[in-house]
Amino acid sequence: MSTTQPMPIQPSPDKGRDRTSGDFDSAVEAWRMVLQADTKLEQMTETVNGLMGQLWQRSRQMMRIRTLAEHLSISGRPKDLGDHLLGALYGELGCVHGMIWRLAATNFEAVASLRLEDINLDNHTLPAPNPFPDSAILPFQAQWLDLRMLPKAIQLLRVDERTELYYLPFEFQVNLSGFALLALPRDRVFSESEQEFLNVIQRMTALVLDNTWLYRNLVDREEKLETLALHLHAQKEELAQAHRTLRDVEATRLAFISFAGEALRKQLTSQLGYLRLLTDGAGEEDERAAFLKGSSVLGSQMLEVLNDLVEWTKLAGGAPMEEPHALELGPVIDELKMVFGTFPAKPHVLIDWPFTEGVPEIMADPERLKQVLLNLLLRAQHDLDQGFIPFWIERVPLSLNLSLRLRMAKLDPALARAALTPHGFDAGSNFAQGQVGAGLGLVMGHRMMKAIGGNLRVDPSEEGGSTISVDVPMA
């Protein structure tokens, strides 16, 4: 008897169909979620990359701004400021070329250029306050420029037809302290971060330029005040010196008039006494002859005192004189011989007149020079009873001056040099009391030679007495 194996239990067809359909739907849903997640991941990745790019760009801009701020804070030269600023703009915007101006005293001067090696900045000075005189003043805002309304000096900056000029002003408190012109591609569009970068650069540069302008003004004012203070101090010193000189001159004038008047009174009293004796017929023939000789000597002395008095008054009163001019020395010496010959001569006293042949021309006022030499010759003649008066011409070493030299045997060099000090005539000195009418011409001669650009010196002589040198500049 065969035994049939029982059939295994199988699921009904409906139940099997439902299970397969459910698994497929679950798989589709899971795949859809995976795709959505992948899309979101890609979007997030793009967002993160964009943020990273913006962060990198902002970081780069901040680094440029910080570096530029460091350079602007430590550099005082306008060209250095312009070079650093153009370098930052070029690094961020990639401009083709550019140039920067800053406000100077009366105009805008170009201080730096970028990628324009052959350009001369001195030829690009622009007027202030409007750097664009052919058009109305541009508002203080960044903008593209219309080249048709700009000066030729700016039009030359457009070396590439594919570029346009972008105007970047540096304005602080409604004052345009400078600006930059950047050559950028014609279709260039600034991103938000680039615009913010430019805004920061504008404010920072404007502040630096304004501080530089203020500092320069303060420095200029300080220099002017210092110059004015020095000038006032110098004027004060000159005024004080003038007051001292006036007091000395006044004291000298009064002392001189006093001594001259005293000398004239004594000599005139003696002269009148001689005349009274001669009128009364007193004495013998020899005695009257001595009276006449004494009267003549007194008359000569009075004439010398009067000459001193007149010349001193003329010199102190600023008597007019010729302007020193070129002249030959020979005619001056020849005329001096003639004038000296009119004075009473001593029979045993001769003058060794200088040889003037080949002597170069001199710069002098001839009348004043003759007056000085005549006074000196009369003084030298007064010193000698007999002998020669050495009078010669000498070239001064290491100088363009000629020196006319005279030796005076009885003139004390110490007293003579004391008379030529800035005080001139000292009322209390033995020199002043003893030389009125005979030696005060030395003081006047010294002042006259100073007035015409020369000098008068006194040196001790080896034979005793003094050697007087009249230095006259050559033409």
Protein Blocks (a to p, Z undefined) as FASTA:
>chain_A
ZZdddddddddfklmmmmmmmmmmmmmmmmmmmmmmmmmmmmmmmmmmmmmmmmmmmmmm
mmmmmmmmmmmmmpmbfklmmmmmmmmmmmmnopabdcdddddfkbccdfbdehilkbcf
klmcccdfblblkbccdddddddddfklccfklmmmmmbfkbccddddddeehiafbdcd
ddddfklccdfklmmmmmmmmmmmmmmmmmmmmmmmmmmmmmmmmmmmmmmmmmmmmmmm
mmmmmmmmmmmmmmmmmmmmmmmmmmmmmmmmmmmmmmnopajfklmmmmmmmmmmmmmm
mmmmmmmmmmmmmmmnopacdddddddfklmmmmmmmmmmmpccdfkbccddddfehiac
ddddfklmmmmmmmmmmmmmmmpmbdcddddddddehiabdcdddddfklcfklmmmmmm
mnlpafkbmklmmmgoklmmmmmmmmmmmmnopacdddddfkgpjddddddddZZ
